[in-house]
Amino acid sequence: MSLALLALRPEPGLSATLDKARALGLAISGHALSEIRALAWQCPDPARFDGLLIGSANAVLHGGANLDRLKDKPVFAVGEATAEAARAAGFVVARVGSGGLQGVLDAIVGPCHLLRIAGEEHVPLTPPAGVSFDTVIAYRSVALPLDPAAPLMVAAEHGGAVLVLLYSAATARHFAQECDRLGLARARLALAALGPRIAGAAGEGWGAVHIAPRPDEAALLDLVFDLCQEAGSIPVPRSGKP
């Protein structure tokens, strides 16, 4: 049975995800179930900080004019996409993580005081000895309605196999609520989540829930690729795939 794919995330991340997935040979659609909106924030005295802790490219893309005051601070980025956004904005990246922002923080050697530029919803972090941080909120995610006429939603209603890619806990919760609002049976949908916290936020009752082995997009897309192969959607392995 062919497996229909739907990625749920705001722009510009959605378009980037679709490009990466299609480059792997995946037939995928996308839906911006939320949008990122900048918030006004006060920049603390830059002299107090040794670097910036950034857990999303949105902090750079929506950080606004205050970022100019911090351009001489090295960035500790959660992953490569965030690092690329920071470099494009003129920052020097000191460290790039691959297993979540807590892992990035744990690898920093103190003494070090950081400024965390975060979204309104963000994961709690525990700094190691000798490391501390202050947090400013630079953006929020605003939920948008799920289009009941979206082709993949129609496919699910007619018994088609649908796999939904989830990138944030906020989107996972909102998607579950929208499915309930529209009367779309959760059991007819499978989820592929970037991490266990995201999968947990979606709640229960889904046909299947798959979690990427690492909290990065490459691992999630590899998981989706394998699931599509098992479903017969991709008959020939891509180059380099065991």
C-alpha positions in Angstrom: 0.0 0.0 0.0 1.3 3.5 -0.9 2.0 5.7 2.1 1.0 9.3 1.8 3.2 11.8 3.7 2.3 15.1 5.3 4.9 17.4 7.0 3.5 19.8 9.6 5.7 22.8 10.4 5.7 26.6 9.8 7.6 28.3 7.0 10.4 28.6 6.1 11.2 25.3 7.7 8.3 23.6 5.8 9.7 24.3 2.4 13.2 23.2 3.4 11.8 19.9 4.8 9.9 19.3 1.6 13.0 19.9 -0.5 15.1 17.5 1.6 12.4 14.8 1.6 11.9 15.0 -2.2 15.6 14.8 -2.8 15.4 11.4 -1.1 12.7 10.3 -3.5 9.8 10.8 -1.1 6.5 12.0 -2.4 5.4 14.4 0.3 3.0 17.3 0.9 3.2 20.0 3.6 0.8 22.0 5.7 1.8 25.1 7.7 -0.3 24.3 10.8 1.3 27.3 12.6 3.2 30.4 11.8 6.1 32.1 13.7 5.6 35.7 14.8 8.3 37.9 16.3 7.8 39.3 19.8 9.3 42.5 21.1 12.1 41.8 23.6 14.7 43.8 25.5 18.3 43.0 24.9 20.3 42.8 28.2 23.7 44.3 28.4 25.8 42.3 25.9 28.9 42.6 28.0 27.3 40.3 30.6 27.4 37.3 28.2 30.0 35.0 26.8 27.8 33.5 24.0 24.3 32.8 22.7 22.4 29.6 23.3 20.0 29.1 20.4 17.6 26.1 20.0 15.9 27.1 16.8 16.6 28.9 13.6 13.5 31.0 14.4 15.5 32.8 17.1 17.7 34.1 14.3 15.1 34.6 11.7 12.7 36.5 14.0 15.1 37.9 16.6 14.9 41.4 15.1 17.3 44.4 15.5 18.5 43.3 18.9 20.6 40.6 17.3 22.9 43.3 15.9 24.1 44.1 19.4 25.1 40.5 19.9 27.0 39.8 16.6 30.3 39.4 18.4 29.0 36.6 20.6 29.7 33.0 19.6 26.6 30.9 19.0 26.0 27.5 20.6 23.4 26.0 18.2 21.1 23.0 18.7 21.7 21.7 15.2 23.0 22.4 11.7 19.9 24.2 10.4 20.1 26.6 13.3 23.9 27.0 12.8 23.4 27.7 9.1 20.8 30.5 9.9 23.2 32.0 12.5 26.1 32.0 10.0 23.9 33.6 7.3 23.1 36.3 9.8 26.8 37.0 10.5 27.4 35.1 13.7 30.3 32.8 14.4 29.2 29.3 15.5 31.2 27.8 18.3 29.4 24.5 18.7 26.7 22.6 16.8 24.7 19.9 18.6 23.0 16.8 17.3 21.0 15.5 20.2 19.0 18.4 21.6 19.9 21.7 23.3 20.6 20.1 26.7 23.5 18.1 25.1 24.9 21.3 23.7 24.7 23.0 27.1 26.3 20.0 28.8 29.4 20.2 26.5 30.2 23.8 27.4 33.1 24.3 29.8 32.6 27.0 32.4 32.9 29.5 33.6 30.4 30.8 31.0 27.3 32.9 31.1 25.0 32.7 28.1 22.0 34.4 26.7 19.4 32.0 25.5 17.2 33.4 22.7 14.1 31.2 22.7 10.5 30.9 21.6 7.5 31.3 24.0 7.4 27.5 24.2 10.8 26.1 25.0 12.2 23.0 26.8 13.6 23.4 30.3 17.4 23.2 30.6 19.8 22.4 33.4 23.2 24.0 33.0 26.3 22.1 34.2 28.6 23.4 37.0 30.2 26.7 36.1 27.7 27.5 33.3 24.6 29.7 33.6 22.2 31.5 31.3 19.5 34.1 31.1 16.5 33.7 28.7 14.8 36.2 26.4 11.6 35.3 24.4 11.9 36.5 20.8 9.0 34.8 19.0 5.9 32.7 19.4 4.2 30.0 17.4 0.6 30.8 16.5 -1.7 27.9 15.6 -3.6 27.8 12.4 -6.6 25.6 11.5 -6.2 22.3 9.7 -7.8 22.5 6.2 -10.4 19.7 6.2 -10.1 19.6 2.4 -6.4 18.9 2.4 -5.8 15.9 0.0 -4.1 13.8 2.6 -6.9 14.3 5.1 -9.4 13.2 2.5 -7.2 10.2 1.8 -7.3 9.2 5.5 -11.1 9.5 5.5 -11.2 7.1 2.6 -9.0 4.5 4.2 -5.6 5.6 2.7 -2.4 5.2 4.7 -1.1 8.5 5.9 2.0 9.3 7.9 2.2 12.7 9.5 5.7 14.2 10.3 5.7 16.3 13.6 8.5 18.7 14.5 7.3 20.3 17.7 5.2 19.5 20.8 3.0 22.6 20.2 2.2 21.4 16.6 1.6 17.8 17.9 -1.0 19.0 20.5 -2.7 21.3 18.0 -2.8 18.7 15.3 -4.5 16.2 17.7 -7.0 18.9 18.7 -7.7 19.7 15.0 -8.3 16.0 14.2 -10.8 15.8 17.0 -12.5 19.1 15.9 -12.9 17.8 12.4 -14.0 14.3 13.4 -10.9 12.7 11.8 -10.2 9.3 13.5 -6.8 9.3 15.0 -6.6 5.5 14.4 -6.4 6.2 10.6 -3.2 8.2 10.9 0.3 7.3 11.8 2.8 9.8 13.3 6.6 10.2 12.8 7.9 12.5 15.6 11.3 14.2 15.9 11.5 13.1 19.6 9.6 11.4 22.4 8.4 14.7 24.0 6.7 15.6 20.7 5.2 12.1 20.3 3.8 12.4 23.9 2.3 15.8 23.2 0.2 14.2 20.4 -1.6 12.0 22.9 -2.9 8.5 22.3 -5.2 6.7 19.8 -3.1 6.9 16.7 -2.7 4.0 14.3 1.1 4.0 14.9 3.6 6.3 16.5 7.3 6.3 15.3 10.1 8.3 16.9 13.3 9.3 15.2 16.4 7.7 16.9 18.0 11.1 17.2 16.3 14.5 17.5 17.4 15.8 14.1 15.7 16.0 10.7 18.1 13.7 8.9 17.3 10.9 11.4 13.5 11.6 11.0 13.6 11.6 7.2 15.7 8.3 7.3 13.0 6.8 9.5 10.3 8.0 7.1 12.2 6.6 4.1 12.4 3.2 5.8 8.7 3.2 6.6 7.9 4.1 3.0 10.1 1.2 1.8 8.2 -1.2 4.1 4.9 0.1 2.8 6.1 -0.4 -0.8 6.0 3.3 -1.6 9.8 3.3 -2.6 10.7 0.1 -4.4 14.4 0.8 -4.9 16.8 2.0 -2.0 18.4 5.3 -2.5 22.2 5.5 -3.0 24.1 4.8 0.2 21.2 3.3 2.0 22.0 -0.2 3.4 
